[in-house]
């Protein structure tokens, strides 16, 4: 897996991002969806093949 690239310099602090409650809930829902999809693929893949 390639290493992540991060911006370093003057422009790095110009982006006003905040971790709000809405962002946190969306991330948790997306992570749970990914876990369920991966579990489903793992279970049904072993049954079909």
Secondary structure by P-SEA (a helix, b strand, c coil): cccbbbbbccccccccccccaaaaaaaaaaaaaaaaaaaaaaaaaaaac
